[in-house]
Amino acid sequence: MDPRHRNALMVMLHQHQNQLVQAHQLLMHRRRRRRRRRVVRNVWVRDWISRRPQLGLYDRLMVELRNEDPRAFKNFMRMPPDMFDEIVQRLTPALTKETTNWRPPLDPGLKVALTLRHLASGAKYREMQYGWRVPHNTISLVVREVCEAILHEYRVEMLAPPQTPAEWQEISDNWLNRWNFPHVIGAIDGKHIACKAPANSGSDFYNYKGFFSIILLAVVTSDYKFLWIDVSGKGASSDAHIYNASELSDGLQNNDILGFPQPDPLPGDTENIPYFLVGDDAFALRSYMMKPYGNRNMTRKQRIFNYRLSRARRVVENSFGILANRFQVLFTTMMHEADTVRLIVTTCVLLHNLMRTRFPVMQNRLVDFERPDGALVPGAWRAGRNLQDTVPHQVQGTNRDHKIAKAQRNLIMEWCNSPAGRVPWQDDIVSRL
């Protein structure tokens, strides 16, 4: 073909393509204009919503409960009036919006009350809008706004790890005094939080229990407060997988956690023992992670060790129980996006720690407790020693870390069975198991 004819043909082809693109753009523009013309507001604010100051729950019922029945107020908001007022006061600068000619902004106290009631009850936004007289789409924005404000205001105060050896030592001493287990700096476990299936996620969030979820992995202290959390896990992951990928695991493995105490002897002993977490069988045994012996062919001493470790480890289960009973949105299948679910869970943890700090004995009836004879009563949320096996090179294991951890566990087992570490009721409890 003649080059001039070919160039002319290419020019004509490009012009034709441009005409098609312009025609498509014009068609889409006309469709958008037609769609905008169809969406016509019947009213700017519905009459029943405009009567919120006279009939809404915040301006009527909560005022009555505060003045007449503070106990009912605490049940409604999951906190006493004084704490509610503190949260509103601290969040007001972040939640206050400018008044314009369009409509008055929502009061910061109303935003906090809406959010706390959603967390406490797990009620859907479309159900809440009629009692609170706030549209459901506005509630969805308010809940996220308030959770972000709580996270910004309270995270450093309520979820900051210890910074000095003395602070870590105090945590360990509390474990020994409360639960008779030495050198513990926290109990670790995971909890599935049900949510809707995120878009285009496949089976990443589908867990072995048969529903979609994110995972709250947490370390708690002896008094049911959360010391560290990770909400990045997807339902299909295991607790150990999330832990192994976390900064906490790296810090413990590399011994570079700020202020972490150095190994020292158990009470009444002379051999240095590292400080550690207590967990279940999901986690690998390490010198910084103690877990129970396997159930097969256990000796009496091993059964006593398992009992003593389980007393300490169940604190994390009770912490999850208190958290979910206080904020029952965690019992529901949340219909939010995954990031919002994580934000809500973190907010619940911060508010839980705030409650445990201000009112440490509130909701203790929910936790497991022991009778004077050591018998366990489930909480309301559940309806002369042989040192041969405490020397690492005498212990069988898959690698050096595992051998050291097994020797350490055996040494703690011997301590639990010695006069220095035994508790009076442990033999009776193990005999009943």
C-alpha positions in Angstrom: 0.0 0.0 0.0 1.1 3.5 -0.8 2.5 5.1 2.4 0.4 8.2 1.9 -2.8 6.1 1.6 -1.7 4.2 4.8 -1.2 7.4 6.8 -4.5 8.8 5.6 -6.2 5.6 6.7 -4.6 5.7 10.1 -5.7 9.3 10.6 -9.3 8.4 9.7 -9.2 5.5 12.1 -8.0 7.7 15.0 -10.7 10.2 14.2 -13.3 7.5 14.3 -12.1 6.2 17.6 -12.1 9.7 19.1 -15.7 10.2 17.9 -16.7 7.0 19.6 -15.1 8.0 22.8 -16.8 11.4 22.7 -20.1 9.8 22.0 -19.7 7.5 24.9 -18.8 10.3 27.2 -21.8 12.4 26.1 -24.1 9.4 26.7 -22.7 8.8 30.2 -23.1 12.5 31.0 -26.7 12.5 29.9 -27.4 9.4 32.0 -25.8 11.1 35.1 -27.9 14.2 34.6 -31.0 12.1 34.2 -30.2 10.2 37.4 -29.6 13.4 39.3 -32.9 14.8 38.2 -34.7 11.7 39.4 -33.2 11.9 42.9 -35.3 14.7 44.4 -35.5 15.2 48.2 -39.0 15.3 49.4 -37.9 16.8 52.8 -34.7 18.2 54.1 -35.2 16.8 57.6 -38.0 14.5 58.5 -40.4 15.8 61.1 -39.9 12.9 63.6 -36.1 13.5 63.4 -36.4 17.2 64.0 -38.2 16.4 67.3 -35.1 14.7 68.7 -34.5 17.3 71.5 -38.0 16.7 72.8 -38.4 13.0 72.4 -35.0 11.4 71.7 -33.4 8.9 74.0 -30.4 11.1 74.7 -32.4 14.2 75.8 -35.2 12.4 77.6 -34.5 8.8 78.8 -30.8 9.4 79.7 -31.6 12.5 81.6 -34.2 10.6 83.6 -31.9 7.7 84.3 -29.1 10.0 85.4 -31.4 11.8 87.8 -33.6 8.9 89.1 -31.7 5.6 88.6 -27.9 5.8 88.2 -27.7 2.0 88.3 -30.0 1.8 85.2 -27.8 4.4 83.6 -24.8 2.3 84.2 -26.5 -0.7 82.7 -27.7 1.3 79.7 -24.2 2.8 78.9 -22.1 0.1 80.5 -20.5 2.7 82.7 -21.4 5.1 85.6 -22.4 8.7 84.8 -19.1 10.1 86.0 -17.1 8.0 83.6 -19.5 8.8 80.7 -19.0 12.5 81.5 -15.2 12.1 81.5 -15.3 10.5 78.1 -17.5 13.1 76.7 -15.3 15.9 78.1 -12.1 14.4 76.7 -13.6 13.7 73.3 -15.6 17.0 72.9 -12.7 18.9 71.1 -12.5 16.1 68.5 -16.2 15.6 68.0 -17.4 19.2 67.9 -18.4 20.4 64.5 -19.0 23.9 63.3 -22.6 25.2 63.3 -23.7 26.2 59.7 -26.9 27.5 58.0 -27.7 24.0 56.8 -28.5 22.2 60.1 -27.2 22.2 63.7 -24.5 19.6 64.3 -25.0 16.6 66.7 -24.0 17.2 70.3 -20.7 15.4 71.2 -22.5 13.7 74.2 -25.1 12.3 71.8 -22.4 10.9 69.5 -20.7 9.2 72.5 -24.0 7.8 73.8 -25.0 6.5 70.4 -21.6 4.7 70.0 -21.6 3.3 73.5 -25.1 2.0 73.2 -24.2 0.3 69.9 -21.2 -1.3 71.5 -23.1 -2.4 74.6 -26.2 -3.8 72.8 -25.0 -4.8 69.3 -28.2 -3.2 68.0 -28.4 -2.5 64.2 -28.2 1.1 63.0 -31.7 0.8 61.4 -33.1 -0.3 64.7 -31.4 2.4 66.7 -32.4 5.3 64.4 -36.0 5.4 65.7 -35.3 5.6 69.4 -32.4 8.0 69.1 -34.0 9.9 66.2 -30.8 9.9 64.2 -30.8 8.5 60.6 -29.0 5.1 60.3 -26.5 6.4 57.7 -25.5 9.2 60.1 -25.1 6.7 63.0 -22.7 4.7 60.8 -20.5 7.7 60.4 -20.8 8.7 64.1 -19.8 5.3 65.4 -16.6 5.3 63.4 -15.9 9.0 64.2 -16.2 8.3 68.0 -14.2 5.1 67.9 -11.4 6.9 66.1 -11.5 9.7 68.7 -11.4 7.2 71.6 -8.5 5.4 69.9 -6.6 8.7 69.6 -7.4 9.9 73.1 -6.9 6.7 75.2 -4.6 4.3 73.3 -1.3 5.6 74.8 -2.9 5.8 78.3 -4.7 2.5 78.4 -2.8 0.2 76.1 0.8 1.2 76.6 3.3 -1.6 77.5 5.6 -1.2 80.6 8.7 0.8 79.9 11.0 -0.1 82.8 12.1 -3.3 84.5 10.3 -2.2 87.7 7.0 -2.0 85.8 7.5 -5.4 84.3 8.5 -6.8 87.7 5.3 -5.5 89.2 3.2 -7.3 86.6 5.1 -10.5 87.3 4.7 -10.1 91.1 1.0 -9.7 90.7 0.8 -13.0 88.8 2.6 -14.7 91.6 0.5 -13.2 94.3 -2.8 -13.7 92.6 -2.3 -16.9 90.7 0.7 -18.6 92.4 2.7 -18.8 89.2 6.2 -17.2 89.0 7.9 -15.1 86.3 4.7 -14.7 84.2 4.4 -11.4 82.3 1.1 -12.2 80.6 -1.4 -14.8 79.4 -2.0 -15.0 75.6 -4.9 -16.3 73.6 -7.1 -15.5 70.6 -10.8 -14.8 70.1 -12.8 -14.9 66.9 -14.9 -11.8 66.3 -17.7 -12.7 63.8 -18.2 -10.3 60.8 -19.7 -10.4 57.3 -17.6 -11.8 54.5 -15.4 -9.0 53.2 -15.6 -8.3 49.5 -13.2 -10.3 47.2 -11.6 -12.0 50.2 -12.3 -15.6 49.2 -11.9 -17.9 52.2 -9.3 -15.8 54.0 -11.7 -14.8 56.8 -13.6 -18.1 57.0 -12.5 -19.9 60.2 -12.6 -23.5 61.3 -15.7 -22.9 63.3 -17.7 -22.2 60.2 -18.2 -18.4 60.1 -16.3 -15.3 58.8 -14.3 -13.5 61.4 -11.3 -11.4 62.4 -9.1 -12.6 65.3 -8.3 -10.6 68.4 -5.0 -11.9 69.7 -4.3 -10.6 73.2 -2.0 -10.7 76.2 -3.6 -9.8 79.5 -2.4 -9.1 83.0 -3.3 -10.9 86.2 -6.2 -8.4 86.9 -7.9 -9.0 83.5 -6.5 -5.9 81.7 -5.3 -6.1 78.2 -1.5 -5.5 77.9 -1.1 -6.0 74.2 -3.5 -6.8 71.3 -3.3 -7.6 67.6 -6.5 -7.4 65.5 -4.8 -7.9 62.1 -5.5 -11.6 61.9 -8.0 -13.1 59.4 -10.3 -15.9 60.5 -8.6 -18.6 58.5 -5.3 -17.9 60.4 -4.3 -19.7 63.6 -3.3 -17.9 66.8 0.2 -19.2 66.5 0.5 -17.9 62.9 -0.6 -14.4 63.9 1.7 -14.4 67.0 4.7 -15.6 65.0 4.2 -12.7 62.5 3.8 -10.1 65.3 6.2 -7.6 66.7 5.7 -9.1 70.1 7.2 -12.4 68.9 10.1 -10.7 67.4 10.7 -8.7 70.5 10.7 -11.7 72.8 12.8 -13.8 70.4 15.4 -11.1 70.0 15.2 -9.9 73.6 14.8 -6.3 72.6 11.6 -5.3 74.4 12.1 -2.1 76.3 12.7 -2.6 80.0 12.1 -6.4 79.8 13.4 -8.0 83.0 16.5 -10.2 82.9 16.3 -13.8 84.1 16.5 -14.4 87.8 15.8 -17.3 90.2 12.4 -18.5 91.2 11.3 -17.8 94.8 13.4 -20.0 97.1 15.6 -21.2 94.2 19.1 -20.3 92.9 18.9 -21.0 89.1 18.0 -18.1 86.8 14.8 -18.5 84.8 13.6 -16.1 82.0 10.3 -14.3 82.3 7.6 -15.7 79.9 4.1 -15.7 78.6 1.7 -18.6 79.3 -0.4 -20.0 76.5 -2.2 -23.1 75.3 -1.1 -25.9 72.9 -1.4 -23.7 69.9 1.9 -22.0 70.7 5.4 -23.4 70.3 7.2 -24.1 73.6 10.0 -21.6 74.1 11.8 -20.1 77.1 9.6 -17.1 76.8 6.4 -19.1 76.1 5.3 -21.8 78.6 2.5 -24.2 77.7 1.0 -27.4 79.3 2.5 -30.9 79.0 0.8 -33.2 76.5 -2.1 -35.2 77.9 -0.5 -38.6 77.1 1.2 -40.5 79.9 1.6 -37.6 82.3 3.2 -38.0 85.7 1.5 -36.6 88.8 4.0 -33.7 88.9 3.2 -32.9 85.3 -0.5 -32.9 86.0 0.1 -30.5 88.9 2.2 -28.2 86.7 -0.6 -28.2 84.1 -3.2 -27.3 86.8 -1.0 -24.5 88.1 -0.4 -23.1 84.6 -4.0 -23.4 83.6 -5.0 -21.3 86.7 -2.8 -18.5 85.3 -3.8 -19.0 81.6 -7.6 -19.0 82.1 -7.3 -15.3 83.1 -7.2 -14.4 79.4 -10.3 -16.5 78.8 -12.1 -14.6 81.6 -10.9 -11.3 80.2 -12.5 -12.2 76.9 -15.7 -13.1 78.8 -15.8 -9.8 80.6 -15.1 -7.9 77.4 -17.8 -9.6 75.4 -20.4 -9.4 78.2 -19.8 -5.7 78.6 -19.8 -4.9 74.9 -22.2 -7.4 73.3 -21.6 -6.1 69.8 -18.8 -8.7 70.0 -21.5 -11.5 70.3 -23.1 -10.4 67.0 -22.1 -10.8 63.4 -20.9 -7.3 62.6 -22.0 -6.0 59.2 -19.2 -3.5 59.0 -16.2 -3.6 56.7 -13.2 -5.5 58.2 -11.3 -2.3 59.0 -14.2 -0.9 60.9 -14.6 -4.2 62.8 -11.0 -3.9 63.9 -11.5 -0.3 65.0 -14.6 -1.3 67.0 -12.8 -4.2 68.7 -9.8 -2.0 69.6 -12.2 0.6 71.0 -13.9 -2.0 73.2 -10.6 -3.1 74.6 -9.6 0.5 75.4 -12.9 1.1 77.2 -12.6 -2.3 79.0 -9.1 -1.2 80.3 -10.5 2.1 81.3 -13.3 0.4 83.3 -10.8 -2.0 85.0 -8.6 1.0 85.9 -11.4 3.2 87.3 -13.5 0.4 88.8 -11.3 -2.7 89.2 -13.9 -4.9 90.9 -16.8 -4.1 88.6 -18.1 -7.3 86.8 -15.8 -9.6 88.8 -18.8 -11.8 89.2 -18.4 -12.8 85.6 -15.0 -14.4 86.1 -14.1 -17.9 87.4 -13.3 -18.0 91.0 -12.0 -20.7 93.5 -13.4 -21.8 96.8 -11.0 -22.0 99.8 -10.4 -25.7 98.9 -9.2 -24.7 95.4 -12.3 -26.0 93.6 -13.1 -24.0 90.5 -16.5 -22.2 90.2 -17.1 -21.2 86.6 -17.8 -17.5 86.1 -21.1 -16.2 84.7 -19.6 -15.7 81.3 -19.3 -19.5 80.9 -22.6 -20.9 81.7 13.6 -33.3 96.9 13.5 -33.1 93.1 15.1 -34.8 90.2 17.1 -32.2 88.3 18.2 -34.5 85.4 15.4 -33.3 83.2 16.0 -29.6 84.0 19.3 -29.6 82.2 18.9 -28.7 78.5 21.4 -31.2 77.0 19.6 -34.0 78.9 16.3 -33.2 77.4 15.0 -34.4 74.0 13.8 -31.7 71.6 13.5 -30.7 68.0 16.0 -27.8 68.3 18.1 -26.0 70.9 15.4 -23.4 71.7 12.9 -26.3 72.3 15.3 -28.2 74.5 16.0 -25.1 76.6 12.2 -24.4 76.9 11.5 -28.0 77.9 14.2 -27.9 80.6 12.8 -24.6 81.9 9.3 -26.1 82.0 10.5 -29.1 83.9 12.3 -26.8 86.4 9.1 -24.8 87.0 7.2 -28.1 87.4 9.6 -29.2 90.1 9.3 -25.8 91.8 5.4 -26.2 91.7 5.8 -29.5 93.5 8.4 -28.4 96.0 7.8 -26.8 99.4 8.9 -23.4 98.0 6.2 -23.3 95.3 3.4 -25.7 96.1 -0.1 -24.5 97.2 -2.0 -26.5 99.8 -4.9 -27.5 97.6 -3.2 -28.7 94.4 -3.0 -32.4 95.4 -6.7 -32.5 96.1 -7.6 -30.8 92.8 -5.4 -33.0 90.7 -6.8 -36.1 92.4 -10.3 -35.1 91.3 -9.3 -34.5 87.7 
